[in-house]
Amino acid sequence: MSVRACLILISCALIALLAVLVAGVAGYLARRDQATYPQALTRAAIAFAATLTLVATLTTAVQAIST
């Protein structure tokens, strides 16, 4: 496996971990704010999706700048 492929796999794993952590914190904070479990899960899912979208947008922007 090439170094570039390893770097891409490690980056994907770190991004997924970051998104899961953000979602967990969002769900926890929602529960602390007296939200029901379905509401907390919805907020966590929105935070997860937003994190992945933000990272994808930043990756695209950095790739466009470097080209």
C-alpha positions as CSV (number, residue, x, y, z in Angstrom):
1,M,0.0,0.0,0.0
2,S,1.4,3.4,-0.9
3,V,2.0,6.2,1.5
4,R,-0.7,8.3,-0.1
5,A,-3.3,5.6,0.3
6,C,-2.3,5.1,4.0
7,L,-2.6,8.9,4.6
8,I,-6.0,9.0,3.0
9,L,-7.3,6.1,5.1
10,I,-5.9,7.6,8.3
11,S,-7.5,10.9,7.4
12,C,-10.9,9.3,6.8
13,A,-10.7,7.5,10.1
14,L,-9.8,10.6,12.0
15,I,-12.6,12.6,10.3
16,A,-15.1,9.9,11.1
17,L,-13.9,9.8,14.7
18,L,-14.2,13.6,15.0
19,A,-17.8,13.5,13.6
20,V,-18.8,10.8,16.0
21,L,-17.3,12.8,18.9
22,V,-19.2,16.0,17.8
23,A,-22.4,14.0,17.5
24,G,-21.9,12.5,21.0
25,V,-21.3,15.9,22.6
26,A,-24.3,17.4,20.8
27,G,-26.6,14.5,22.0
28,Y,-25.2,14.8,25.5
29,L,-25.8,18.6,25.6
30,A,-29.3,18.2,24.2
31,R,-30.1,15.7,27.0
32,R,-28.7,18.1,29.6
33,D,-31.0,20.7,28.1
34,Q,-34.0,18.5,29.0
35,A,-34.6,17.2,25.4
36,T,-36.2,13.9,24.9
37,Y,-34.2,11.0,23.6
38,P,-35.6,11.3,20.0
39,Q,-34.8,15.0,20.0
40,A,-31.3,14.4,21.3
41,L,-30.7,11.7,18.7
42,T,-32.0,14.1,16.0
43,R,-29.6,16.8,17.2
44,A,-26.7,14.4,17.3
45,A,-27.5,13.2,13.7
46,I,-27.6,16.8,12.5
47,A,-24.3,17.6,14.1
48,F,-22.7,14.4,12.6
49,A,-24.0,15.3,9.1
50,A,-22.9,18.9,9.5
51,T,-19.4,17.9,10.6
52,L,-19.0,15.6,7.6
53,T,-20.3,18.3,5.2
54,L,-18.0,20.9,6.6
55,V,-15.0,18.7,6.3
56,A,-15.9,17.8,2.7
57,T,-16.3,21.5,1.8
58,L,-13.0,22.4,3.4
59,T,-11.3,19.5,1.6
60,T,-12.7,20.7,-1.7
61,A,-11.6,24.3,-1.1
62,V,-8.1,23.3,-0.1
63,Q,-7.8,21.0,-3.2
64,A,-9.0,23.9,-5.4
65,I,-6.5,26.3,-3.9
66,S,-3.6,24.0,-4.2
67,T,-4.3,23.2,-7.9
